[in-house]
């Protein structure tokens, strides 16, 4: 580029050019454990973007020389970090973002820390969520930590069955085990905790046995809800892991399963609650009209992945009272309830969650038994995506009272993933 390169570049382009070509640099950094990689920069730019650099380069204890050693950051990460300081832009990848976030945190560049957190949230998966949660804990990022926990709760079966919890430290594992929203069964949760303890024993150079497992787990073991297990499975665990639980703990658990009183065990018997979602097939702007309930309304649906159907959301009329019969025809169970409405919609929860298999049509039935006319939906959506689950609606072949896949009764389906 010509000597008057400044004339054709914007401010940020000029900054980038000076960094890339090391124009008039006045500070250099020896990077990595060996210090063999050297990167040059400008004191003024660094001080203007980072309070840590300002103190390091201009404060009372400022570096005296023109070279600074940074053994805990590799050169490719530091170059990416500098690019951000100079231009507000850098290329993040799943492989580099954690190290970049560490560097941004070290030098108190909060904007970059937040952008790294957003990248991690956007690219979260079952295979990396535990690592992300651990980074969030180390960097004191409460929002990212909570989002990681939410993700684990929503994908708990996959995360726990694949025993991915080994990537978590004690604090984050405790967060997960305290959750009331894990969809995995308690036997699988125990197996994942056992795998975590095995990993920690190996990490500490300890023999993998029940005594050492208990040592590394400590109070974390009390977060496993043994009372929720199948009694036979609990007995098997007691027999196969005699030194994991004390004799007193074993006796109290076995007595608890006989008497159904676990108050003296030290282990929680509180059932874990699965996070419930609602798939709505109408937008709020598409509710209108007066719908009569002279016959049952029916509608068919299928799902793209296995879920549990726990209830339905129905239309009615504010202030009216209805005797309702609702259910899924294929499961043979219906709910009878009486409701007085304080809005135009209401929920009917099934007594037992219904396990819906992928790509199989099921028939919802709602009978308001000639109750007062209510509102209905129009311009319904045939395919609706809720998180990762796709619901597809079609008109039922049975009498429908006019409800079909684009209009009528049945506002939404309440479901949960386990």
PLY file of the C-alpha trace (Angstrom):
ply
format ascii 1.0
element vertex 418
property float x
property float y
property float z
element edge 417
property int vertex1
property int vertex2
end_header
0.00 0.00 0.00
1.22 3.53 -0.77
2.80 5.74 1.88
-0.38 7.80 2.04
-2.49 4.72 2.89
-4.40 6.77 5.48
-6.27 8.66 2.74
-8.23 5.63 1.50
-9.11 3.98 4.81
-11.73 4.58 7.46
-10.70 5.00 11.07
-11.26 1.35 11.92
-9.56 0.22 8.73
-6.57 2.40 9.58
-6.43 0.92 13.08
-6.55 -2.57 11.63
-3.81 -1.71 9.13
-1.50 -0.37 11.84
-2.03 -3.47 13.98
-1.59 -5.95 11.12
1.49 -4.23 9.72
2.91 -3.26 13.13
3.13 0.42 12.18
4.76 2.53 14.93
4.12 -0.08 17.65
5.57 0.73 21.05
4.83 -2.42 23.08
5.30 -6.14 22.39
3.98 -9.29 24.06
5.71 -12.64 24.43
2.90 -15.18 24.32
2.39 -18.77 25.40
4.40 -20.89 27.77
7.57 -20.65 25.69
7.24 -16.94 24.94
8.52 -17.59 21.45
5.55 -15.91 19.73
5.80 -12.11 19.80
2.94 -9.76 18.93
3.30 -5.97 18.81
0.69 -3.30 19.57
0.16 0.33 20.62
0.01 1.35 24.27
-2.47 4.15 23.65
-5.03 1.84 21.97
-4.76 -0.82 24.65
-5.13 1.71 27.46
-8.17 3.26 25.78
-9.98 -0.11 25.63
-8.96 -1.85 28.85
-8.63 -0.56 32.43
-6.23 -3.42 33.14
-3.94 -2.44 30.28
-4.10 1.20 31.36
-2.92 0.29 34.84
-0.32 -2.09 33.44
1.12 0.40 30.97
0.56 3.81 32.60
-0.13 3.20 36.29
2.23 3.57 39.27
3.39 -0.03 38.84
3.55 0.13 35.05
5.83 -2.17 33.10
9.17 -0.45 32.63
10.28 -2.13 29.45
8.77 -2.47 26.00
8.04 -6.19 26.30
5.44 -8.04 28.42
5.23 -11.79 28.99
1.77 -13.40 28.91
2.33 -17.15 29.34
-1.35 -18.10 29.82
-2.61 -16.83 26.44
-1.62 -18.28 23.08
-0.70 -16.00 20.18
-3.70 -16.82 17.93
-6.13 -15.97 20.74
-4.26 -12.79 21.67
-4.19 -11.63 18.03
-7.95 -12.18 17.83
-8.37 -10.28 21.10
-6.28 -7.36 19.82
-8.30 -7.30 16.61
-11.39 -6.71 18.71
-9.73 -3.93 20.72
-8.73 -2.15 17.50
-11.84 -2.71 15.38
-14.70 -3.98 17.62
-14.70 -7.13 15.49
-13.10 -10.54 15.65
-13.79 -14.05 14.40
-15.13 -16.40 17.08
-15.27 -20.16 16.64
-16.50 -22.92 18.95
-12.86 -23.92 19.48
-11.55 -20.43 20.32
-14.41 -18.73 22.15
-13.62 -20.07 25.63
-9.99 -18.93 25.49
-11.07 -15.61 24.01
-13.60 -15.14 26.81
-10.89 -15.91 29.35
-8.61 -13.27 27.81
-11.38 -10.68 27.67
-12.22 -11.39 31.30
-8.57 -11.17 32.33
-8.21 -7.70 30.81
-11.70 -6.55 31.84
-13.10 -6.01 28.35
-16.74 -6.55 29.33
-18.19 -5.98 25.88
-16.17 -8.83 24.47
-16.99 -11.04 27.46
-20.70 -10.45 26.77
-20.31 -11.14 23.06
-18.50 -14.40 23.83
-21.35 -15.32 26.18
-23.90 -14.61 23.45
-21.92 -16.75 21.01
-21.85 -19.62 23.50
-25.61 -19.35 24.11
-26.33 -19.31 20.39
-24.13 -22.37 19.75
-25.11 -24.37 22.82
-25.58 -28.12 22.37
-25.89 -31.20 24.55
-22.22 -32.00 23.91
-20.87 -28.61 25.07
-23.47 -27.21 27.49
-21.71 -28.51 30.61
-18.43 -26.97 29.49
-20.24 -23.71 28.78
-21.86 -23.76 32.23
-18.48 -24.30 33.85
-17.01 -21.36 31.92
-19.94 -19.23 33.05
-19.22 -20.15 36.67
-15.50 -19.39 36.33
-16.21 -16.02 34.69
-19.05 -15.19 37.11
-21.54 -14.85 34.24
-24.84 -15.50 36.02
-26.98 -15.09 32.89
-24.97 -17.61 30.87
-24.90 -19.97 33.85
-28.70 -19.86 34.17
-29.17 -20.30 30.43
-26.90 -23.34 30.56
-28.96 -24.80 33.40
-32.17 -24.14 31.47
-30.70 -25.94 28.47
-29.68 -28.93 30.59
-33.18 -29.07 32.09
-34.76 -29.05 28.63
-32.36 -31.72 27.32
-31.75 -33.58 30.57
-32.39 -37.07 29.21
-29.66 -36.75 26.57
-27.18 -34.92 28.81
-27.61 -37.32 31.72
-27.81 -40.60 29.80
-24.64 -39.69 27.89
-23.01 -38.92 31.27
-21.87 -35.50 30.10
-22.03 -34.08 33.63
-18.38 -35.05 34.10
-17.46 -31.70 32.49
-18.96 -29.86 35.48
-17.23 -28.85 38.69
-18.79 -29.31 42.12
-20.70 -26.02 42.20
-22.35 -26.46 38.80
-23.10 -30.14 39.38
-24.85 -29.06 42.57
-26.94 -26.56 40.57
-28.05 -29.34 38.22
-28.84 -31.87 40.94
-30.89 -29.31 42.92
-33.10 -28.68 39.92
-36.72 -29.79 40.13
-36.98 -29.74 36.32
-34.81 -32.68 35.28
-36.68 -35.00 32.94
-34.37 -38.01 33.37
-35.31 -40.70 35.84
-33.47 -40.80 39.15
-31.70 -44.06 38.33
-30.02 -42.41 35.33
-29.19 -39.34 37.42
-27.47 -41.60 39.96
-25.50 -43.34 37.19
-24.33 -39.94 35.88
-23.29 -38.84 39.38
-21.41 -42.11 39.82
-19.62 -41.48 36.52
-18.74 -37.95 37.71
-17.24 -39.35 40.91
-15.23 -41.94 38.95
-13.79 -39.17 36.79
-12.86 -37.10 39.85
-11.23 -40.10 41.56
-9.08 -40.69 38.50
-8.29 -36.98 38.29
-7.08 -37.01 41.91
-5.10 -40.24 41.48
-7.46 -42.20 43.75
-8.54 -45.78 43.24
-12.07 -45.93 41.88
-14.07 -47.56 44.68
-17.14 -46.66 46.71
-15.21 -45.24 49.65
-13.31 -42.81 47.42
-16.45 -42.03 45.42
-18.15 -40.95 48.63
-15.10 -38.91 49.57
-15.12 -36.90 46.33
-18.92 -36.56 46.29
-19.37 -35.49 49.90
-22.72 -33.76 50.39
-23.47 -33.86 46.65
-24.71 -37.43 47.17
-27.61 -36.05 49.23
-28.87 -34.27 46.10
-29.61 -37.63 44.45
-33.26 -38.36 45.21
-33.08 -42.05 46.12
-36.69 -41.99 47.42
-37.88 -41.37 43.84
-36.25 -44.55 42.55
-37.96 -47.83 41.94
-37.65 -49.70 45.28
-35.97 -52.70 43.64
-33.42 -50.43 41.97
-32.73 -48.70 45.28
-32.14 -52.09 46.92
-29.77 -53.06 44.11
-27.79 -49.84 44.59
-27.53 -50.47 48.33
-26.31 -54.03 47.70
-23.88 -53.17 44.90
-22.44 -50.01 46.50
-22.31 -50.96 50.17
-19.61 -48.41 51.05
-21.15 -45.52 49.12
-23.90 -45.13 51.70
-23.42 -45.52 55.44
-25.21 -48.37 57.20
-27.60 -45.86 58.77
-28.39 -44.28 55.39
-29.03 -47.71 53.88
-31.38 -48.73 56.68
-33.33 -45.47 56.58
-33.75 -45.65 52.80
-34.98 -49.23 52.91
-37.39 -48.40 55.73
-38.55 -45.37 53.76
-39.43 -47.49 50.73
-41.44 -49.81 53.00
-43.27 -47.10 54.98
-43.20 -44.35 52.32
-41.72 -42.04 54.97
-38.32 -40.67 53.99
-38.18 -37.83 56.51
-35.25 -39.41 58.39
-33.16 -40.34 55.37
-31.52 -37.02 54.56
-32.51 -37.52 50.90
-35.24 -35.45 49.26
-38.44 -37.21 48.20
-39.71 -34.17 46.32
-40.68 -35.10 42.79
-38.86 -33.33 40.01
-41.18 -31.24 37.87
-40.70 -31.22 34.14
-40.83 -27.80 32.43
-44.09 -27.52 30.53
-44.59 -25.70 27.25
-47.64 -24.79 25.22
-47.96 -25.14 21.47
-50.52 -22.56 20.28
-52.02 -23.04 16.83
-53.57 -19.55 16.61
-52.04 -16.11 17.03
-53.82 -13.82 19.49
-54.85 -11.51 16.64
-56.76 -14.41 15.06
-59.28 -15.00 17.86
-62.81 -13.90 17.09
-66.44 -14.87 16.57
-68.98 -16.83 18.54
-68.48 -20.60 18.59
-71.26 -22.95 19.65
-70.60 -26.12 21.61
-73.53 -28.25 20.49
-71.20 -31.18 19.74
-67.67 -32.25 20.69
-64.78 -30.53 18.88
-62.04 -32.82 17.61
-58.65 -32.22 15.99
-55.74 -34.44 15.04
-52.05 -33.70 15.64
-48.66 -35.34 15.38
-45.22 -34.43 16.77
-41.73 -34.60 15.29
-40.15 -36.06 18.44
-41.32 -37.95 21.50
-43.08 -35.73 24.06
-45.60 -36.09 26.85
-48.98 -34.41 26.33
-50.17 -33.11 29.69
-53.24 -31.05 28.75
-55.01 -28.74 26.31
-55.86 -25.05 26.12
-59.48 -24.41 25.12
-61.57 -21.42 24.15
-64.62 -20.24 26.09
-66.31 -17.05 27.17
-65.25 -14.81 30.06
-67.54 -15.22 33.08
-69.20 -18.39 31.78
-69.27 -21.79 33.47
-68.63 -25.01 31.52
-68.81 -28.72 32.21
-65.89 -30.04 30.18
-64.89 -33.49 28.96
-61.49 -33.60 27.27
-58.95 -36.21 26.32
-56.97 -38.02 23.63
-59.04 -40.74 21.99
-56.10 -43.09 21.45
-55.25 -43.28 25.16
-58.81 -44.00 26.25
-58.68 -41.65 29.24
-60.75 -38.48 29.58
-60.94 -35.68 32.12
-64.23 -34.39 33.52
-64.05 -30.92 35.03
-66.19 -27.86 35.73
-64.72 -24.39 35.22
-65.81 -20.77 35.58
-63.72 -18.54 33.36
-62.03 -15.22 34.13
-60.70 -15.04 30.55
-61.59 -16.37 27.11
-59.19 -19.32 27.34
-58.53 -22.00 29.95
-56.41 -25.08 30.55
-57.55 -28.65 31.12
-54.80 -30.87 32.54
-54.87 -34.63 32.00
-54.68 -36.95 35.00
-51.79 -38.86 33.44
-49.34 -37.45 30.85
-49.79 -39.14 27.48
-46.65 -40.36 25.69
-46.88 -39.18 22.08
-44.62 -40.94 19.58
-43.13 -39.15 16.59
-45.00 -39.04 13.27
-48.18 -40.66 14.61
-51.48 -38.82 14.46
-53.55 -38.57 17.65
-57.06 -37.19 18.11
-57.89 -34.51 20.68
-61.50 -34.26 21.81
-63.05 -31.39 23.77
-66.75 -31.43 24.71
-68.10 -28.28 26.42
-71.56 -29.90 26.54
-73.71 -27.17 25.02
-72.20 -24.50 27.24
-72.43 -20.78 26.45
-70.99 -19.69 23.12
-67.35 -18.64 23.20
-64.63 -17.33 20.95
-62.75 -19.43 18.38
-59.61 -19.21 16.29
-59.13 -18.60 12.60
-56.21 -18.69 10.15
-54.67 -21.49 12.20
-51.10 -22.64 11.65
-50.80 -26.20 10.37
-47.14 -26.61 11.38
-45.96 -25.00 14.62
-42.40 -25.26 15.99
-42.03 -25.11 19.77
-38.32 -25.13 20.64
-37.21 -28.30 18.81
-40.62 -29.99 18.60
-42.76 -29.52 15.49
-46.53 -30.00 15.88
-48.57 -30.73 12.75
-52.36 -30.34 12.82
-54.91 -31.91 10.52
-58.70 -32.11 10.41
-60.02 -35.18 12.22
-62.00 -37.75 10.18
-64.58 -37.99 13.00
-67.34 -35.35 13.49
-65.56 -32.15 14.48
-68.30 -29.56 15.26
-66.69 -27.45 12.56
-63.18 -27.43 14.04
-60.45 -28.16 11.50
-56.75 -27.49 11.02
-57.34 -23.78 10.30
-60.22 -22.73 12.57
-62.39 -23.52 15.56
-61.87 -24.82 19.08
-58.67 -26.20 20.72
-56.29 -23.26 21.10
-53.18 -25.14 22.17
-51.54 -28.32 23.48
-49.62 -28.44 26.75
-46.60 -30.75 26.66
-43.29 -31.56 28.26
-40.04 -33.22 27.19
-38.42 -35.68 29.52
0 1
1 2
2 3
3 4
4 5
5 6
6 7
7 8
8 9
9 10
10 11
11 12
12 13
13 14
14 15
15 16
16 17
17 18
18 19
19 20
20 21
21 22
22 23
23 24
24 25
25 26
26 27
27 28
28 29
29 30
30 31
31 32
32 33
33 34
34 35
35 36
36 37
37 38
38 39
39 40
40 41
41 42
42 43
43 44
44 45
45 46
46 47
47 48
48 49
49 50
50 51
51 52
52 53
53 54
54 55
55 56
56 57
57 58
58 59
59 60
60 61
61 62
62 63
63 64
64 65
65 66
66 67
67 68
68 69
69 70
70 71
71 72
72 73
73 74
74 75
75 76
76 77
77 78
78 79
79 80
80 81
81 82
82 83
83 84
84 85
85 86
86 87
87 88
88 89
89 90
90 91
91 92
92 93
93 94
94 95
95 96
96 97
97 98
98 99
99 100
100 101
101 102
102 103
103 104
104 105
105 106
106 107
107 108
108 109
109 110
110 111
111 112
112 113
113 114
114 115
115 116
116 117
117 118
118 119
119 120
120 121
121 122
122 123
123 124
124 125
125 126
126 127
127 128
128 129
129 130
130 131
131 132
132 133
133 134
134 135
135 136
136 137
137 138
138 139
139 140
140 141
141 142
142 143
143 144
144 145
145 146
146 147
147 148
148 149
149 150
150 151
151 152
152 153
153 154
154 155
155 156
156 157
157 158
158 159
159 160
160 161
161 162
162 163
163 164
164 165
165 166
166 167
167 168
168 169
169 170
170 171
171 172
172 173
173 174
174 175
175 176
176 177
177 178
178 179
179 180
180 181
181 182
182 183
183 184
184 185
185 186
186 187
187 188
188 189
189 190
190 191
191 192
192 193
193 194
194 195
195 196
196 197
197 198
198 199
199 200
200 201
201 202
202 203
203 204
204 205
205 206
206 207
207 208
208 209
209 210
210 211
211 212
212 213
213 214
214 215
215 216
216 217
217 218
218 219
219 220
220 221
221 222
222 223
223 224
224 225
225 226
226 227
227 228
228 229
229 230
230 231
231 232
232 233
233 234
234 235
235 236
236 237
237 238
238 239
239 240
240 241
241 242
242 243
243 244
244 245
245 246
246 247
247 248
248 249
249 250
250 251
251 252
252 253
253 254
254 255
255 256
256 257
257 258
258 259
259 260
260 261
261 262
262 263
263 264
264 265
265 266
266 267
267 268
268 269
269 270
270 271
271 272
272 273
273 274
274 275
275 276
276 277
277 278
278 279
279 280
280 281
281 282
282 283
283 284
284 285
285 286
286 287
287 288
288 289
289 290
290 291
291 292
292 293
293 294
294 295
295 296
296 297
297 298
298 299
299 300
300 301
301 302
302 303
303 304
304 305
305 306
306 307
307 308
308 309
309 310
310 311
311 312
312 313
313 314
314 315
315 316
316 317
317 318
318 319
319 320
320 321
321 322
322 323
323 324
324 325
325 326
326 327
327 328
328 329
329 330
330 331
331 332
332 333
333 334
334 335
335 336
336 337
337 338
338 339
339 340
340 341
341 342
342 343
343 344
344 345
345 346
346 347
347 348
348 349
349 350
350 351
351 352
352 353
353 354
354 355
355 356
356 357
357 358
358 359
359 360
360 361
361 362
362 363
363 364
364 365
365 366
366 367
367 368
368 369
369 370
370 371
371 372
372 373
373 374
374 375
375 376
376 377
377 378
378 379
379 380
380 381
381 382
382 383
383 384
384 385
385 386
386 387
387 388
388 389
389 390
390 391
391 392
392 393
393 394
394 395
395 396
396 397
397 398
398 399
399 400
400 401
401 402
402 403
403 404
404 405
405 406
406 407
407 408
408 409
409 410
410 411
411 412
412 413
413 414
414 415
415 416
416 417
